[in-house]
């Protein structure tokens, strides 16, 4: 009865063909799901297709995947800019980090999908309860927060909004496991778990720089020497300054603007200058 209560997932639609969306689409297709990659920008779709093919070929070259498995994975992928083709059992959105845009997308998708479709947001900090409240099927809305790069990172935060049904959480967790990920269920709260804890990792590092107590290189070197795979500044450059700064602001405001979580002026200046990290060629480091 436990399994019977869960939703059956055969087709997954991933909305957003950026770095994260591409990674999630690849993971879904590799896990055996028929996968639809949707984006309104056809150039982004082509870029995503090329990125996925390149990523799979690297896995073949490293003998982590056979050529046949690569071809089968690609055969499961469909790329489209037509939202009418986005009929799926599970929708995972990885679009711009704006609540209204996510709500609008889910409501548009509801017009082409049945009542049983699950809508999962990859948001890293926006309230899932607020997103769910803006839709017509709140009990089927939850969070499925992947980490970058989605092809490699094992953790997926499965976020339960106040309205989310238990079978939806069970289903999303099962999908994550099918993707060879480790799902961790958490309640909707500012920053969820990872980004709530990680704020201090980034903010305290930037405060050291603001106070001229250390250099970017010093901080990254010592944090990596103590066991972290990536220092805070390298990690911010990888994530994207705009995304990381946006999360800091959302968490800070949602918690009543506590002084300890005040976003860094150093990061704000980089965002305003367009120095967003790896994706622009310059952040705390140059690439």
N, C-alpha and C positions, 0 to 999 in steps of 0.2 A: 504493500500500500504506500510505503514511503516513496518508492521510485515512481509509482503510478501517478502520484500527486504532482510530480515535477513536469515542467513543460518539455516537450520534445523539440530539440534544436537540430535542424538539418542545414538551414541557410542562415548566414550571418551577413548583415550589411554594415560595413564600416564607413562612416561619413567623415570626410576630411582626408585629403591625400597628401598631407604634410609628412614630416619625418615620423611622427608618432602614429598617424593613421596608416601609413605604409607598413610600418613595423607590425601593427596589430593585424592588418589584412594578411600579411605573410604568415604570421603565427596561426591565424584562423585556418587558412588554406592548408598549411602543413599539418594541422590537427585533423584534417579530413572533412572540414566543413565547406560546402559550396559557399563562396565568398564574393560579395558584391562590394566593390570599392567605388564610393560615390564622392564626387566633388563637382561644384559648379564650374570650376576652372579646368578646361580640357588639357591645358598645358601642364597643370599640376598632376593630372591623371597620367599623362605620358611620362612625366618625371618619376612618378610613383612606380609605374610599370618597370621602368628601367632600373630603378633602385632595388626593387624586389628581385628582378632577374640577376642583377649583380650580386646581391646578398646570397641568393641560392647557389650561384656559381662558385662563390667563395667557399661555401659549405661543401660543395662537390670536390673542389680542389683540396680541401682539408680532410676529405674522406669521411665527413660527417653526414653526408647525404649521397645517395647514388644518382647518376644521371636520370634514371627512370623516376626516382622520387621527385627530383626537380621538375621534370616534365609533368608529372601527375599533379603536383602542387600548382603549377602555372595553369593547367587545364581547369582547375577548380575556381580560378579567378576571373571575374568579369569586371570591367571598368566602364563606368557610365557617368554622364553628366545629366541624365534624365531621371528625375526623382520618381517618376512613375514606374521605373524599373526596380525600385528599392523595396521589393516585397520580401520580407524575411521573418524568421522566427525570433531573431535577436538583432537589435540595432545597437551598434556601439558608436557613439559620436565622439570625434576627436577634432572638433572645430575650434574656432576662436573662443577664448576664455571669457565669454560674456553671457550672463544668465539669460537675457532676453533672446539672444540668438539661438541658444540651445532649446529654449522652450518653443520658439517659433519652428525650429527644425522638427522637433518631436511632433508638434501638432500637424505640420505638413505631412509627415510620414504616416500619421494616424489615418489620414484620408485615403492612403493606398494600401494599408495593412488591416488585418483582422484584429479583433478584440484581444486575442491571445498573445500578440507580439509584445516582447519585452524590450524596454528602452533603457539602455545603460549609458551613462555619461562617464567619459574619461576625465572629467574635471578633477583638478588637483586640490581645489579649495572652495569652490562655490557650493552653497548649501543645496544638497539633493532634495531636502524637504521643500525648499522654495521652488526648485525646478519642477518637482512632481506636482506641486500645487497649481502650477500654471498649465498643466496638461489635463486632458479629459479622461485619463486612465492612470491616475496617480499610483494605484497599487502595483502597477507593472513597471514603475520607474525606480532605478537604483543606480549606484555608482559601480564602475568597474575601472579602477584607476591603475593603469599600467605605468611602468617606469622606463625611461629612455636609456639604452635602446631596447625596445620591446622584444626584439628577437632574442636577446641575451638575458635580460633581467628577469628573475624568477618570481618576484613578488607581485601580486595583484591585490590591491585593497578593494574588498567588496563592501560597498557602503550602503547601509540600510537607512533609507529615509523613514520618517515617522509613519508614512503611509504604505511603505513597501510590504508586499505579501511575503510570508515565509517561504513559499514555494519558489518565488522569484529569486530569493537569495540562494536557496538550495540549487536552483538551476544554474545560476551564474557561477557559483562555486564549482559545480560539476564541469561546466564549460572550461573554466580556468584550469582545472586539473587535466582535462582532455588536451589542453594546449601545453601540458607539461609545466604549468605554473603552480605556485604555491598561493592559494587564496587565503586571505586573512579577513574575516568579517569584522566590521566595526560600525558603530553607530554614527549617524550624521552629526558632525561637530566641526567647528572652524579648523581647517587644515587636516581633518581626520586624524590619523596617527602620525604618519611619516612626516608630513609637512608641518605639523604642529611641533614635533620634536626638533625637526631640522632647522627651524627658524633661528635657533640659538647658534647653530653651527655656522650659518652664513652671517648673521648679524654681529656676533661677537668677533668674528674674523675681520669684518669690515670696520668695526670700531677700533681694532688695533691699528688699522691703516690710517683711519681718521686722526688718531692720537699720535701718529708717527712712532709707534712702539715696535713695529715690525714691518717687513716688506711682504708683498704678495708672495714672493718666492719663498721667504722664510716660513710663512704660515703653512703653505701647501707642503713644503718639504717635511716639516716636523709632524704634520698630521698624517701624512703618508707613511712616515717612519714609525708612527705609533700603531699602524695597522689599517688605517683608512685607505681604500683603493684609490681614492681621488681626493685631493685637498679641496677646500671650499671654493676657492677662486677658479680652479680648473673645472669644478663641477658646475658653477654658475655659468661659465662660458659655454659648457656643453648643453645645459638646459636651455639657455637663452636668457639674457638679462631682462628682457621685457616680461617673460613668463615668470621668472623668479621674483622680480620686483612686484609684479601683479599679485602673486600669491601672498607676499609679505603684507601688502596693503589690505587684502581681503581678510586675512587672519587678524591683523591689528585692529581693523575697524569692527570686525565681528565680535571681538573680545572686549570692546569698549575703549580701544586705544591705550592700552597700558604702556608706560614708558619703556619697559624692558623690551618690547617688541616693535618699537618705532622703526619704520623702514629707513634704510641708510641713504643719506644725501649723496654719498659716493656712487651708489648704484643708480639713484635717480638721475644724476648728471650723465652717466653712461647711456642710460635709456634715452634721455633727451638729445644726446649727441648722435644717437644711432649706432653706438658701439655695443652691439648686442651679444658678442661672443663669436663662437665658431661660424655661425651662419652669416655673419657680416664680415668675417675676417679679422675682427678686432674686438676685444672686450677688456679683461684684465691682462690678457696676453694678445700677441699678434699671431695670426695664422696665415 
